[in-house]
């Protein structure tokens, strides 16, 4: 009988442990999603800055070379 009670206690302990702390898990998931969103926004801002820098550069370097040699 003691072994049976011990078995039920062990099963109950394992089942409670497997549920985990859902509040802490939710907070960790939210922090992770915020971190990912911030890194995506930073990458998009960097890409936009690179595109803006490219648009101010000479559009065709071969055309620029021919105009300087033709003079």
C-alpha positions in Angstrom: 0.0 0.0 0.0 2.9 2.4 0.8 4.4 1.7 -2.6 1.1 2.6 -4.3 0.7 5.8 -2.4 4.4 6.7 -3.1 3.8 6.0 -6.8 0.7 8.3 -6.9 2.7 11.0 -5.2 5.5 10.7 -7.6 3.1 10.8 -10.6 1.4 13.9 -9.1 4.8 15.6 -8.6 5.9 14.9 -12.1 2.6 16.2 -13.6 2.9 19.4 -11.6 6.5 19.9 -12.7 5.7 19.3 -16.3 3.2 22.1 -16.3 5.9 24.6 -15.5 5.5 28.3 -14.7 3.4 29.6 -17.5 3.5 33.2 -16.4 7.3 33.2 -16.6 7.2 31.4 -19.9 4.8 34.0 -21.3 7.0 36.9 -20.1 10.0 35.3 -21.7 8.2 34.8 -25.0 7.0 38.4 -25.0 10.5 39.7 -24.3 11.9 37.5 -27.1 9.3 38.7 -29.6 10.0 42.4 -28.7 13.8 41.7 -29.2 13.1 40.1 -32.6 10.8 43.0 -33.7 13.5 45.5 -32.7 16.2 43.8 -34.7 13.9 43.6 -37.7 13.2 47.3 -37.4 16.9 48.1 -37.1 17.7 46.0 -40.2 14.9 47.7 -42.2 16.2 51.1 -41.1 19.7 50.1 -42.2 18.5 48.9 -45.5 16.6 52.2 -46.1 19.7 54.2 -45.2 21.8 52.1 -47.6 19.2 52.6 -50.4 19.2 56.4 -49.8 23.0 56.4 -49.9 22.9 54.5 -53.2 20.5 56.9 -54.7 22.8 59.8 -54.1 25.8 58.0 -55.7 26.6 58.2 -59.4 23.9 56.1 -61.2 26.2 54.8 -63.9 30.0 54.9 -63.3 30.7 54.0 -67.0 28.8 57.0 -68.2 30.7 59.2 -65.7 34.0 57.8 -67.0 33.1 58.6 -70.6 32.0 62.1 -69.9 35.3 62.9 -68.2 37.4 61.4 -71.0 35.5 63.1 -73.7 36.2 66.6 -72.4 
